[in-house]
Amino acid sequence: MAVFIVRLQHPDEEGWKRWVKPHVEWIEQQVASGVVVASGPSVGTSVRQGWLVMAANSQSELRSVLETDPFWRHGIVEGLLIVEWDPVFGRLDGFSSSPGGLTAEDLTS
């Protein structure tokens, strides 16, 4: 299972307000199913942004899930960014390709 960091930008403030409740319900469903590991908004940015850490078998599978988000279905997402991520250190290292972390030597060899 791969881990991805996803950024969703929402410059349409009225659209965001209209669809935020169904979006949050969608997030809660994805958390319950294990697809969303963490989610939350940026703070202090000029454009409203949401960030998600998501688990999926592939980027195409992840995109299929994202397409079910009410924000996506109603055109409230701009500036989509999807990056595969390997959380080697910290509390999410169980999602890593190297659970338990790596040493500096591992990273430089």
Contacts in CASP RR format, 6 or more apart in sequence:
PFRMAT RR
TARGET T0000
AUTHOR 0000-0000-0000
METHOD contacts of the structure
MODEL  1
MAVFIVRLQHPDEEGWKRWVKPHVEWIEQQVASGVVVASGPSVGTSVRQG
WLVMAANSQSELRSVLETDPFWRHGIVEGLLIVEWDPVFGRLDGFSSSPG
GLTAEDLTS
1 55 0 8 1.000
1 56 0 8 1.000
1 57 0 8 1.000
1 95 0 8 1.000
2 55 0 8 1.000
2 56 0 8 1.000
2 57 0 8 1.000
2 58 0 8 1.000
2 59 0 8 1.000
2 84 0 8 1.000
3 37 0 8 1.000
3 53 0 8 1.000
3 54 0 8 1.000
3 55 0 8 1.000
3 84 0 8 1.000
3 85 0 8 1.000
3 86 0 8 1.000
3 87 0 8 1.000
3 92 0 8 1.000
3 95 0 8 1.000
3 96 0 8 1.000
4 53 0 8 1.000
4 54 0 8 1.000
4 55 0 8 1.000
4 56 0 8 1.000
4 59 0 8 1.000
4 62 0 8 1.000
4 82 0 8 1.000
4 83 0 8 1.000
4 84 0 8 1.000
4 85 0 8 1.000
5 51 0 8 1.000
5 52 0 8 1.000
5 53 0 8 1.000
5 54 0 8 1.000
5 81 0 8 1.000
5 82 0 8 1.000
5 83 0 8 1.000
5 85 0 8 1.000
6 51 0 8 1.000
6 52 0 8 1.000
6 53 0 8 1.000
6 54 0 8 1.000
6 62 0 8 1.000
6 66 0 8 1.000
6 80 0 8 1.000
6 81 0 8 1.000
6 82 0 8 1.000
6 83 0 8 1.000
7 49 0 8 1.000
7 50 0 8 1.000
7 51 0 8 1.000
7 79 0 8 1.000
7 80 0 8 1.000
7 81 0 8 1.000
8 49 0 8 1.000
8 50 0 8 1.000
8 51 0 8 1.000
8 52 0 8 1.000
8 69 0 8 1.000
8 71 0 8 1.000
8 77 0 8 1.000
8 79 0 8 1.000
8 80 0 8 1.000
9 47 0 8 1.000
9 48 0 8 1.000
9 49 0 8 1.000
9 50 0 8 1.000
9 77 0 8 1.000
9 78 0 8 1.000
9 79 0 8 1.000
9 80 0 8 1.000
10 16 0 8 1.000
10 47 0 8 1.000
10 48 0 8 1.000
10 49 0 8 1.000
10 50 0 8 1.000
10 71 0 8 1.000
10 76 0 8 1.000
10 77 0 8 1.000
10 78 0 8 1.000
11 47 0 8 1.000
11 48 0 8 1.000
11 78 0 8 1.000
12 75 0 8 1.000
12 76 0 8 1.000
12 78 0 8 1.000
13 48 0 8 1.000
15 74 0 8 1.000
15 76 0 8 1.000
16 48 0 8 1.000
16 71 0 8 1.000
16 76 0 8 1.000
18 74 0 8 1.000
19 70 0 8 1.000
19 71 0 8 1.000
19 74 0 8 1.000
19 76 0 8 1.000
22 70 0 8 1.000
23 69 0 8 1.000
23 70 0 8 1.000
23 71 0 8 1.000
23 76 0 8 1.000
26 68 0 8 1.000
26 69 0 8 1.000
26 70 0 8 1.000
27 36 0 8 1.000
27 39 0 8 1.000
27 52 0 8 1.000
30 36 0 8 1.000
30 54 0 8 1.000
30 65 0 8 1.000
31 39 0 8 1.000
34 55 0 8 1.000
35 54 0 8 1.000
35 55 0 8 1.000
35 56 0 8 1.000
35 65 0 8 1.000
36 52 0 8 1.000
36 53 0 8 1.000
36 54 0 8 1.000
37 53 0 8 1.000
37 54 0 8 1.000
37 55 0 8 1.000
37 92 0 8 1.000
37 95 0 8 1.000
38 52 0 8 1.000
38 53 0 8 1.000
38 92 0 8 1.000
39 50 0 8 1.000
39 51 0 8 1.000
39 52 0 8 1.000
39 53 0 8 1.000
40 50 0 8 1.000
40 51 0 8 1.000
40 52 0 8 1.000
41 48 0 8 1.000
41 49 0 8 1.000
41 50 0 8 1.000
41 51 0 8 1.000
42 48 0 8 1.000
42 49 0 8 1.000
42 50 0 8 1.000
42 51 0 8 1.000
53 85 0 8 1.000
53 92 0 8 1.000
54 62 0 8 1.000
54 65 0 8 1.000
55 95 0 8 1.000
56 62 0 8 1.000
56 65 0 8 1.000
59 82 0 8 1.000
59 84 0 8 1.000
62 82 0 8 1.000
63 82 0 8 1.000
66 72 0 8 1.000
66 80 0 8 1.000
67 73 0 8 1.000
69 77 0 8 1.000
70 76 0 8 1.000
71 77 0 8 1.000
86 96 0 8 1.000
86 97 0 8 1.000
86 98 0 8 1.000
87 93 0 8 1.000
87 94 0 8 1.000
87 95 0 8 1.000
87 96 0 8 1.000
88 96 0 8 1.000
88 97 0 8 1.000
88 98 0 8 1.000
88 101 0 8 1.000
88 102 0 8 1.000
89 101 0 8 1.000
89 102 0 8 1.000
90 101 0 8 1.000
93 99 0 8 1.000
93 100 0 8 1.000
93 101 0 8 1.000
94 100 0 8 1.000
98 106 0 8 1.000
END
